[in-house]
């Protein structure tokens, strides 16, 4: 399953890399890709949206989850 979320608080490509690294630590994430320009994170796998949000918040950003 592929999920796409809006990322809040990114101001540069380094931020996108930080968010991507945080997402990849969440159980169930098979692949994560963050696009700074689009302010989006695309996740493949069956990770819990709340766990994704918590990981991104721990990195200093926010994730809009359904």
N, C-alpha and C positions, 0 to 999 in steps of 0.2 A: 504494500500500500504506500502511496506517495501523498504526503501532506505538505501544504504550503502555508506559511504563517508570515505575518508582518512583524518586522523587528523594529523596536522603538529605541532611539538613543544612539544609533551608530552615526559617527561623523566622518569616518575614513575607512579605507580598505583594511587597515590594521584592526579596527573594531570588528569588521566582518570576519576576519581570521580568528579573533578571540571568541566570537559567538559560535563560529563553526566548530572550533575546538571543544567548547563547552557542550554543544549538542552531541558531538561524537562520544562523549562519556556516558550518555544516558542509555541504560539497558533497552534493547529493542531497536536502536538506531543502526541500520545497516550502512547508510550513507547519508551525509549531510553536506549541503552546499548553500552558502550564503552569498547573496548578491548585494553589495553595498548600494549600487545605483538604484536598484529596484526596492531596497529596504525589505528584502524577502529572504526567508529561509525555507529551503525545500528539503524535506526529510523522507527517506525511504526506510520502511520498516514498520514495526507495530508498537512504537514507543508511546507511552502514556502522555497525552498533551500537557497534563499538569507537571509531570516530571521534566518535560522539555522546558516549560516556563520557569520552573525553579532553577534549572541549570543555567538558563540565560540570565535570570535575575541575580544569581550568585556571581556571574561574570560582570555585572554592573549595567545590564541592559534589560529590556523587557520584550516579551513575546505576546502578541495578541492571539489567544487561543479561543476556539469555539466554546 
